[in-house]
Amino acid sequence: MKIIVAGIGGNVGKSTLAAHLLVPRMNDAKLLIVESINQDTKDLVDDFETVRGEKFRQIYLELVVNDDLVVDVGASNAEDFFAGLTSLNQGYDEVDFFLIPTVPGSKEQDESILTARMLAAMGVDKSKIQIVFNRVRRSVEEEFPVVLNAAKEFDCFIANPDCMVFENDIYADLAGLKMPLNEACVFAENSLNKLKTDLRKVAKFSEQYFRYARLLNVAKKAVNTSGQLDDAFRALFGEAEDAVK
């Protein structure tokens, strides 16, 4: 499966979702980073490459030759990337899905809607344009009315409320530790009790204590977080993934 994570707005969690939601559930797909400001994700995946947004020919060739690929398009490169899409006849033909993250806030929701409508105007089919509701605190219906209403009004993209990821400080800790979530799940299973003992030993040493506190937060949240991402992935691509394969 080949997925492009994109949006004309920044700070919506594109890189976090690419690294934690998508790559591990796509046969450890290659991650192509189109000059995203957030470069932390390269420490969280095994196979990655960074390219510039105007190098669309290279991006398209990567889409052709890889069976599983995630393309993380930084907001600052979105304009060049979309220009590249339109420069080729049906330049989106190798893409199975366009994933557009959005977060609470009217500006961010407006930008995600505009991104979806731009893709639709290029000729991308509605079924390929998916919104993912990120940093949800309570409920999608309560926090994302602008996107949900626009999905009904314009009828050119999918906005399934089940395609959601909760607000969670584990992602910042994983980035700081340079630890993938699946590794954190193994760590939680094998090392939690030892970690608690070690944390007590370093309580007076602030630098070590901070690292161990991060590890404890990750260990306590990793398994539940991974399960929630499994649910989000199934909601996004469950039936479609089988069809693509």
C-alpha positions in Angstrom: 0.0 0.0 0.0 1.2 3.5 -0.8 0.1 6.4 1.3 0.9 10.1 1.1 0.5 12.1 4.3 0.1 15.7 3.4 -1.6 19.1 4.2 -1.0 22.7 3.5 -1.0 23.5 7.3 1.7 22.5 9.8 1.8 21.2 13.3 -1.0 18.7 12.9 1.1 15.6 13.5 1.8 14.3 10.0 5.3 13.0 10.8 4.2 11.4 14.1 1.3 9.6 12.4 3.6 8.5 9.5 6.1 6.9 11.9 3.8 5.4 14.5 0.4 4.8 12.9 1.4 3.9 9.3 4.9 2.5 8.8 4.7 -0.3 11.5 1.4 -1.5 10.1 2.5 -1.6 6.5 5.2 -4.3 6.5 7.6 -1.7 7.9 7.2 0.4 4.7 9.9 2.8 3.5 9.3 6.3 4.8 10.0 9.1 2.2 10.4 12.4 4.0 9.7 15.4 1.8 11.6 17.9 3.8 9.4 17.9 6.8 10.5 20.3 9.6 10.1 17.5 12.0 13.1 15.2 11.3 12.7 13.2 14.5 10.9 10.5 12.7 14.0 9.3 10.9 15.1 7.9 14.3 11.9 5.9 14.6 12.0 3.9 11.4 14.5 1.5 9.8 14.1 2.7 6.2 13.8 6.3 5.3 15.0 8.9 2.7 14.7 12.7 2.6 14.0 14.5 -0.7 13.0 18.1 -1.7 9.4 18.9 -2.7 10.3 20.0 -6.2 12.0 16.7 -6.9 8.6 15.2 -7.8 10.1 12.9 -10.5 12.1 11.1 -7.8 9.1 10.9 -5.5 7.0 9.4 -8.3 9.6 6.8 -9.1 9.7 5.8 -5.5 5.9 5.3 -5.7 6.4 3.1 -8.8 9.1 0.9 -7.5 8.0 0.3 -3.9 5.1 -2.0 -2.9 4.7 -0.3 0.5 5.6 3.4 0.9 4.7 6.2 3.2 5.4 9.8 1.9 5.5 12.4 4.6 5.1 15.8 2.9 6.1 18.8 5.1 3.7 21.7 4.9 6.5 24.0 3.5 6.8 21.6 0.6 3.1 20.9 0.0 2.8 23.6 -2.8 5.7 22.1 -4.8 4.5 18.6 -4.2 0.9 19.4 -5.4 2.4 21.2 -8.4 4.4 18.0 -9.2 1.2 16.0 -9.0 -0.5 18.1 -11.6 2.5 18.2 -13.9 2.0 14.5 -14.7 -1.0 13.0 -16.4 -2.8 11.5 -13.4 0.3 11.8 -11.3 -1.6 10.4 -8.3 -2.2 7.0 -10.1 0.4 5.2 -8.0 -1.1 6.4 -4.7 -3.6 4.3 -2.8 -4.6 6.9 -0.2 -4.0 10.5 0.7 -4.1 10.9 4.4 -4.8 14.4 5.7 -4.4 14.9 9.5 -6.3 17.6 11.3 -6.4 18.8 14.9 -8.9 20.8 17.0 -8.9 24.4 16.0 -10.7 26.2 13.2 -7.6 27.2 11.2 -6.3 23.7 11.1 -9.6 22.3 10.2 -10.0 24.8 7.4 -6.6 23.9 6.0 -7.4 20.2 6.0 -10.6 20.9 4.1 -8.8 23.0 1.6 -6.2 20.3 1.1 -8.9 17.7 0.5 -10.7 19.9 -2.0 -7.4 20.6 -3.8 -6.8 16.9 -4.3 -10.4 16.3 -5.4 -10.0 19.2 -7.9 -7.0 17.4 -9.3 -9.2 14.4 -10.0 -8.3 12.2 -7.0 -11.3 10.0 -6.2 -13.2 10.7 -3.0 -12.5 7.2 -1.6 -8.7 7.9 -1.7 -8.9 11.1 0.3 -9.0 10.3 4.1 -9.1 12.7 7.1 -7.5 11.5 10.3 -8.6 13.3 13.4 -5.5 13.8 15.6 -5.0 14.9 19.2 -8.6 14.2 20.1 -9.3 14.9 23.8 -13.0 14.0 24.2 -14.8 13.2 20.9 -14.5 13.9 17.2 -18.1 15.1 16.9 -17.5 17.7 19.6 -14.1 18.9 18.5 -14.2 18.7 14.7 -17.6 20.0 13.6 -16.1 22.1 10.8 -14.5 19.1 9.0 -17.5 16.8 9.6 -19.9 19.4 8.1 -17.6 20.1 5.2 -17.4 16.4 4.4 -21.2 16.3 4.0 -21.4 19.6 2.1 -18.7 19.0 -0.5 -18.9 15.2 -0.6 -15.3 14.9 -2.0 -13.4 13.3 0.9 -13.9 10.7 3.7 -14.2 11.9 7.3 -14.9 8.9 9.4 -15.1 9.8 13.2 -13.6 6.4 14.0 -10.4 7.4 12.2 -9.0 9.2 15.3 -5.9 9.4 17.5 -6.1 10.6 21.0 -3.9 13.4 22.5 -1.0 11.6 24.2 2.3 12.8 25.6 3.9 9.4 24.8 4.8 10.6 21.3 7.0 13.4 22.6 8.7 11.0 25.0 9.2 8.4 22.2 10.8 11.2 20.0 13.0 12.3 22.9 14.1 8.7 23.6 14.4 7.9 19.8 12.3 4.8 20.5 9.7 3.3 18.1 6.4 2.4 19.7 6.7 -1.3 18.9 10.1 -1.3 20.8 8.4 0.5 23.7 5.8 -2.3 23.9 8.5 -4.9 24.2 10.3 -2.8 26.7 7.1 -2.5 28.8 6.6 -6.2 28.8 10.1 -7.1 29.8 11.5 -4.3 31.8 8.8 -2.4 33.8 9.6 -3.7 37.2 13.4 -3.2 36.8 12.6 0.3 35.5 10.7 1.2 38.7 13.6 0.0 40.8 16.1 2.0 38.7 14.0 5.1 38.9 14.2 5.0 42.7 17.9 4.7 42.6 18.4 7.8 40.4 15.8 10.0 42.1 18.5 12.4 43.3 20.1 12.8 39.9 18.0 15.1 37.8 19.3 14.2 34.3 19.1 10.4 34.8 15.8 10.8 36.7 14.2 12.7 33.7 15.2 9.9 31.3 13.9 7.2 33.6 10.7 9.1 34.1 10.2 9.3 30.4 10.9 5.6 30.1 8.3 4.9 32.8 5.7 7.0 31.0 6.4 5.2 27.7 6.3 1.8 29.3 3.0 2.4 31.1 1.2 3.8 28.0 2.8 1.9 25.1 0.5 -1.2 24.9 -2.7 0.8 25.1 -1.5 3.4 22.7 -0.5 0.7 20.2 -4.0 -0.9 20.5 -5.6 2.5 19.9 -3.5 3.0 16.7 -4.5 -0.5 15.5 -8.1 0.6 15.8 -7.5 3.8 13.9 -5.6 2.0 11.1 -8.4 -0.5 10.7 -10.9 2.3 10.6 -8.9 4.1 7.9 -7.8 1.2 5.7 -9.3 -2.1 6.9 -11.4 -3.1 3.9 -9.5 -1.0 1.5 -6.2 -2.6 2.5 -7.5 -6.1 1.7 -8.7 -4.8 -1.7 -5.3 -3.2 -2.5 -3.5 -6.4 -1.6 
